[in-house]
Amino acid sequence: MTALKLSACSKMITSSRAVEQAPHLGFDEQLCRSGDAVLSDAALRLVIFDCDGVLIDSEPVSRCVVAEEAMSLGWAVSDAELQGFTGLTWSALKPVFEAAIGRELPAEWPKMLQDRLIDRMRGGVELIEGAKQVLCETAALGLPYRIASNSSHQEMAQKFTFTGLLPLVEGRIHSARDVRHGKPAPDLFLAAAKAEGVDPAQCLVVEDSAPGIAAAHAAGMRVVAYAPDRRAARHEVAPHYVVRSLAELPALFKAAMMERAA
C-alpha cells in the first residue's frame, strides 16, 4: 500500500473543496477581476460551460477513482499530482500512468476507469452551488448556452440525471468523444460554437481547469475561470476574468452582450 491513503479519498468525496489551497493566483488577480477584461468589440452570443467543477461537483469522486487506481498499481501519487489531472480525459491519463509505473496499460484501461467512475457516481454527486440558477438566469437573458466537457456522454448523462439538470442541458451537450482532440485542444469549444452558429469571438467559456482555459484561448474565445478556492493558481494561461461564485456570472454575461463602443 502506498503513502496515499484511502481515507484521503473519503475526505475528497465528503468535501468537494478538500483540495490544496493556493496562497495566490498565478496571474494578475486584480486585472482578472475587472469586468472590462471580458468585454469585446464582438457582443456575447453564446456561453459555453464546462461540466465537472463548474456545474457538477464530481471532481472529488474522479480524483478518488484515480487515486485508488494509482495505489493498486504501486504509484504513490501525490495530492498535487491528482489536482494536476483535473480536466484531462481518461485517454490522456493513460500515458501519464504508464510513465509513472514503467509499463504499458491495456488498451481498454480508459474505458475501465470511465465505467468505474460511472458506477461510483451511482452513490451520488452534487451540484456546484448556484449551478441551476445560473443556467436559468442565462436563459432568461435570451443568451444561448452549451456544455462542453472532456467527460463522455455516458458520464454526463449520469451526472445530469442524478442532479436534476438534464432538462436544462439536454440537446446542448458536447463531449470530447465527439471531436478529434479534447481539451486543451480547441476542437470541443469550436464544435459547440459551430452547433450554435456563433463566431468564436462571440463566445464566452466558463472553466475551472488549466486544460479548459488553454482550450478556450486556442479557440479564440474569452474565458472566465470559476475559482471558489483559488485553484486558478496552477493555470499557466491566464483567464480573462475570475469569479468566486457562479452568482457573479449573469451580470457579467449581461454586460458582455453589449458591443463595446468604438
Helices and strands as residue ranges (DSSP letters): H 6-14, H 29-32, G 35-38, E 46-49, E 56-57, H 59-72, H 79-84, H 90-101, H 109-121, E 126-127, H 131-140, E 145-149, H 153-163, H 166-169, E 173-175, G 176-178, H 187-196, G 200-202, E 203-207, H 210-218, E 222-226, G 231-234, E 241-243, G 246-248, H 249-256
